[in-house]
């Protein structure tokens, strides 16, 4: 059977006490892993060259599908938070590497993408309006509008779980988006689950993530978003107040690290730096390069770091830290989720309708549906959490 060409890009953790860099890489295609192209341009190779240029030690942690499956339940238990992907397992495993080298304190990069607009969905919000605060804004209205359309389309799939849920949320999205200056980032974090729940959930009324996000923001801030802030700043605020604090700093941060008694310090979240960066014009965070014909994310950070990093890193486009959303049938992950997502386990949860989810594992692995894989992964995490914490079965109160 042909393996899918997918890989988990590297994430680097600087070990504060030993001047060491630890990086992780996951490759699910053996041929890709042994190719000359991969060996020279893959994230671990780049990280190694960077470490050599800085004169620091380099340690690499390789992940496999088997390792993801082996650590799924333990990482989920420590995480206490369901995620629609397997990124948190990689961070859980990576966080054990410093401990193996006798290091208890590390520096991590959380906050960099939030402050300096590193995520891909931020581009469409940057292009939604002209940046009048930057005198050297180098895009014509036509170039900006055409680029905005392409960026909006490219970000439409970000974090999508289910096509039907996307369609059903249209009316509510319009209401929430209007309150938040129509930023695309709202769709990236305000993804609704498909209708898989029973009366235990429906008894509480309407279930719409985007409206919940909009309603959680004060009227004063919403007024600033629609009357004063650039859409990029609105997007960064929404992401930082929501996904950064509730998911990244927990699932990909503190809980994964403290599972191994590792103390992580994120210098990019220093409040002095945060206050300074919040005053910067959008166009120093994302910059159009007419020579290269592309947008450069985190531009001002690149410029500030240029004397201290290699040209390869300076010019490299951001690669997200993400696990592949598709895996081969009959592999370790397929077997794991088939064992966890059963009728008995789902009905024991008490709030999910088995008839609506009974085929998600098969669709996710046998048919390669990304949305079904994400849902299957989430269901499997719910099952693990219910078992590990001996949770009572949910019952409708009405």
C-alpha positions in Angstrom: 0.0 0.0 0.0 1.3 3.5 -0.9 2.0 5.7 2.1 0.7 9.2 2.0 3.3 12.0 1.4 2.8 13.9 4.7 5.0 15.0 7.5 5.0 16.9 10.8 7.3 19.9 10.4 9.9 20.5 13.1 9.4 22.5 16.2 12.5 23.8 18.1 12.8 24.1 21.8 15.8 26.0 23.1 17.2 24.6 26.3 18.0 27.6 28.4 20.7 26.0 30.6 22.7 24.0 28.1 22.7 26.1 24.9 21.0 23.2 23.1 18.2 23.0 20.5 15.8 20.1 20.4 13.7 19.5 17.3 11.1 17.0 16.3 10.1 15.6 12.9 7.5 13.1 11.8 7.5 11.6 8.3 4.9 9.0 7.2 6.5 8.4 3.8 9.6 6.3 4.0 10.7 7.1 0.4 10.4 10.8 1.2 12.5 10.4 4.3 15.3 8.9 2.4 15.2 11.2 -0.6 18.0 13.6 -1.3 15.5 16.5 -1.5 14.1 15.7 1.9 17.5 15.1 3.6 18.8 18.5 2.5 15.6 20.7 2.8 13.6 19.0 5.6 13.1 20.9 8.8 15.6 18.8 10.9 18.3 19.4 8.3 17.6 23.1 8.4 17.5 23.1 12.2 20.8 21.3 12.3 22.5 23.8 10.0 21.1 26.6 12.1 22.4 25.1 15.3 25.8 24.7 13.8 25.8 28.3 12.8 25.0 29.3 16.3 27.5 26.9 17.9 24.9 25.0 19.9 24.2 21.4 20.4 21.5 19.8 18.3 19.2 16.9 19.3 16.5 15.4 17.1 13.4 13.5 18.1 11.8 11.5 15.3 8.1 10.7 15.5 6.3 8.0 13.6 2.7 6.9 13.3 3.3 4.2 15.8 4.7 6.8 18.3 1.6 8.9 17.8 -0.6 5.9 18.5 1.4 4.8 21.5 1.3 8.2 23.2 -2.3 9.1 22.2 -4.0 8.1 25.4 -1.4 9.4 27.8 -1.0 12.7 26.0 -4.8 13.1 26.0 -5.0 12.5 29.7 -2.4 15.1 30.5 -4.0 17.5 28.0 -7.5 17.3 29.4 -8.6 19.1 26.3 -9.9 17.7 23.0 -8.2 18.8 19.8 -9.2 18.2 16.2 -5.7 17.1 15.3 -2.7 15.2 16.7 -0.3 18.1 17.2 -0.5 18.0 21.0 0.9 14.4 21.0 4.0 15.6 19.2 4.5 18.4 21.7 4.0 15.9 24.6 6.7 13.7 23.2 9.0 16.6 22.4 8.7 17.9 26.0 10.3 14.8 27.3 13.5 15.3 25.4 14.9 18.1 27.6 14.3 15.9 30.6 16.4 13.2 29.0 19.3 15.7 28.8 18.9 16.9 32.4 17.3 20.2 31.6 14.3 21.5 33.6 13.8 25.0 32.1 13.4 25.8 28.4 12.5 28.8 26.2 9.7 28.4 23.7 8.2 30.4 20.9 4.6 30.8 21.8 3.3 34.3 21.0 5.5 34.9 18.0 2.9 34.1 15.4 0.2 36.0 17.3 2.2 39.2 17.7 3.9 39.2 14.3 1.0 37.8 12.1 2.7 34.5 11.3 -0.4 32.4 10.7 -1.7 32.0 7.1 -5.2 33.1 7.9 -3.9 36.5 9.1 -3.0 37.4 5.5 -6.6 37.9 4.3 -7.4 40.1 7.3 -4.2 42.2 6.6 -5.4 42.7 3.0 -9.0 43.5 3.9 -8.2 47.2 4.3 -5.4 49.5 3.2 -2.9 50.2 5.9 -3.1 54.0 6.1 -0.7 54.1 9.1 2.3 53.0 7.0 3.5 55.6 4.5 5.5 53.0 2.5 2.5 50.8 1.8 3.4 49.3 -1.5 0.3 47.7 -2.8 -2.2 49.3 -5.2 -5.9 48.9 -4.4 -6.3 46.4 -7.3 -3.3 44.3 -6.1 -4.5 44.4 -2.6 -8.1 43.3 -3.6 -7.0 40.5 -5.9 -4.5 39.2 -3.2 -7.3 39.5 -0.6 -9.6 37.3 -2.7 -6.9 34.6 -3.1 -6.0 34.7 0.6 -9.6 34.5 1.7 -10.1 31.4 -0.5 -6.9 29.8 0.8 -7.8 30.3 4.4 -11.4 28.9 4.0 -10.2 25.3 4.8 -8.3 26.3 7.9 -9.5 24.1 10.9 -12.6 23.0 9.0 -14.2 19.9 10.5 -17.3 19.4 8.5 -18.8 20.9 5.3 -22.4 20.8 6.5 -21.6 22.6 9.7 -19.9 25.3 7.6 -23.0 25.7 5.5 -25.4 25.7 8.5 -23.4 28.4 10.3 -23.7 30.9 7.5 -26.5 33.1 9.0 -24.9 33.2 12.5 -21.5 33.8 11.0 -22.8 36.9 9.2 -24.1 38.2 12.5 -20.9 37.5 14.4 -18.6 38.7 11.6 -20.4 42.0 11.4 -19.8 42.6 15.1 -16.1 41.8 14.6 -15.4 43.7 11.4 -15.8 40.7 9.1 -12.4 39.2 9.9 -11.6 35.8 8.4 -9.8 34.6 11.5 -13.1 34.3 13.2 -13.9 31.4 10.8 -10.6 29.8 11.6 -11.3 29.4 15.3 -15.1 29.5 15.3 -15.6 26.1 13.7 -18.8 24.4 14.7 -19.0 20.6 15.0 -21.4 18.8 12.8 -24.8 17.9 14.3 -23.6 14.7 16.1 -25.1 15.5 19.5 -28.3 14.2 21.2 -30.7 16.0 23.5 -28.1 16.4 26.3 -26.6 19.2 24.2 -29.7 20.5 22.3 -31.5 21.1 25.6 -29.2 24.1 26.1 -30.4 25.9 22.9 -28.5 27.2 20.0 -24.9 26.0 19.5 -22.8 28.4 17.5 -19.2 29.0 18.2 -18.8 32.2 16.3 -21.6 33.9 18.0 -20.2 32.8 21.4 -16.9 34.3 20.5 -18.5 37.6 19.4 -20.6 37.8 22.6 -17.6 37.2 24.8 -16.0 40.4 23.7 -17.0 43.6 25.4 -19.0 46.2 23.6 -16.2 48.7 24.0 -13.7 46.5 22.3 -16.2 45.6 19.5 -16.6 49.3 18.9 -12.9 49.7 18.5 -12.8 46.8 16.1 -15.4 48.3 13.8 -14.4 51.9 14.0 -10.7 52.2 14.8 -8.6 49.0 14.6 -7.3 47.5 11.4 -8.8 44.1 10.6 -5.4 42.5 11.2 -5.3 43.8 14.8 -8.8 42.6 15.3 -7.8 39.2 14.1 -4.8 39.0 16.4 -6.9 40.1 19.4 -9.5 37.4 18.7 -6.9 34.7 18.2 -4.9 35.7 21.3 -7.9 35.9 23.6 -9.3 32.7 22.3 -7.2 30.0 20.7 -3.8 31.1 22.1 -4.9 31.1 25.7 -7.4 28.2 25.6 -5.5 25.8 23.3 -2.0 26.6 22.3 -0.8 27.6 25.8 -2.5 24.6 27.3 -2.5 21.7 24.7 0.7 22.7 23.0 2.2 24.4 26.0 1.9 24.1 29.8 0.1 20.7 30.1 2.3 18.9 27.6 5.4 20.4 29.3 4.4 19.9 32.9 3.5 16.3 32.2 7.3 15.9 32.2 7.9 18.5 35.0 9.4 20.9 32.4 9.1 24.6 33.0 8.7 26.5 29.7 9.2 30.3 29.4 7.8 32.1 26.4 9.8 35.3 25.9 7.6 36.5 23.1 4.8 36.8 25.6 6.7 39.3 27.8 4.3 42.1 28.5 6.7 44.8 27.6 7.2 43.3 24.1 3.4 42.7 23.8 2.6 46.3 24.6 5.2 47.5 22.1 4.2 45.2 19.3 0.5 46.1 19.7 1.3 49.6 18.6 3.1 48.6 15.4 1.4 49.2 11.9 0.1 46.0 10.2 2.5 46.5 7.3 5.6 45.9 9.4 4.2 42.5 10.4 3.2 41.4 6.9 5.2 42.8 4.1 4.7 42.6 0.3 8.0 41.8 -1.5 7.6 42.9 -5.2 10.9 41.2 -6.1 10.0 37.8 -4.8 6.3 38.3 -5.6 5.1 37.1 -2.2 4.1 38.3 1.2 6.6 38.0 4.0 5.0 37.2 7.4 6.7 38.3 10.6 8.7 40.9 8.6 9.8 43.1 11.4 10.9 40.1 13.5 12.9 38.8 10.5 14.6 42.2 10.2 15.4 42.4 13.9 16.8 38.9 13.9 18.7 39.1 10.6 22.1 39.7 12.2 21.8 36.6 14.4 20.3 34.0 12.0 21.3 32.3 8.8 20.1 33.6 5.4 18.3 30.3 5.0 16.1 31.0 8.0 15.7 34.7 7.2 14.3 34.0 3.8 12.3 30.8 4.6 8.6 30.9 4.5 6.8 29.8 7.7 6.0 26.1 7.9 3.2 25.4 10.5 3.7 22.9 13.3 1.0 20.4 12.3 0.5 16.7 12.2 -0.8 15.1 9.0 -4.6 15.0 8.8 -4.7 11.7 6.9 -3.2 8.3 7.5 -3.2 4.9 5.8 -5.9 2.3 6.5 -5.1 -0.5 8.9 -2.1 1.4 10.4 -1.5 2.0 14.1 -3.8 5.1 14.3 -6.6 3.4 12.4 -6.5 0.4 14.8 -6.3 2.7 17.8 -9.3 4.8 16.8 -11.3 1.7 15.8 -10.7 0.4 19.4 -11.8 3.7 21.0 -14.6 4.9 18.8 -17.1 2.0 19.3 -20.8 2.1 19.9 -20.3 1.0 23.5 -17.8 3.8 24.3 -19.7 6.5 22.4 -23.1 5.7 24.0 -21.4 5.6 27.4 -20.4 9.3 26.9 -24.2 10.1 26.9 -24.1 13.2 24.7 -23.2 11.9 21.2 -25.6 10.1 18.9 -23.9 6.9 17.7 -25.9 6.7 14.5 -24.4 10.0 13.4 -20.8 9.1 14.0 -20.6 5.3 13.4 -18.9 5.7 10.0 -16.4 8.5 10.8 -13.4 6.2 11.5 -14.0 4.3 8.2 -14.4 7.5 6.2 -11.3 9.0 7.9 -9.0 6.2 7.1 -10.5 4.1 4.3 -11.8 7.1 2.2 -9.2 9.6 3.4 -11.8 12.3 4.4 -9.9 14.9 6.5 -13.1 16.1 8.2 -14.0 12.6 9.3 -10.4 12.0 10.6 -10.5 15.1 12.7 -13.9 14.2 14.1 -12.8 10.6 14.8 -9.7 12.0 16.6 -11.9 14.2 18.7 -14.3 11.4 19.6 -11.4 9.2 20.6 -10.1 11.9 22.9 -13.5 12.3 24.5 -13.6 8.5 25.1 -10.1 8.6 26.7 -11.0 11.5 28.9 -14.2 9.8 30.1 -12.3 6.6 30.9 -9.3 8.2 32.5 -11.4 10.5 34.7 -14.2 8.0 35.3 -16.8 10.5 34.1 -20.5 9.8 34.7 -22.6 9.3 31.6 -24.3 12.6 30.5 -28.1 12.7 30.9 -30.6 15.2 29.6 -32.1 17.2 32.5 -35.3 18.0 30.6 
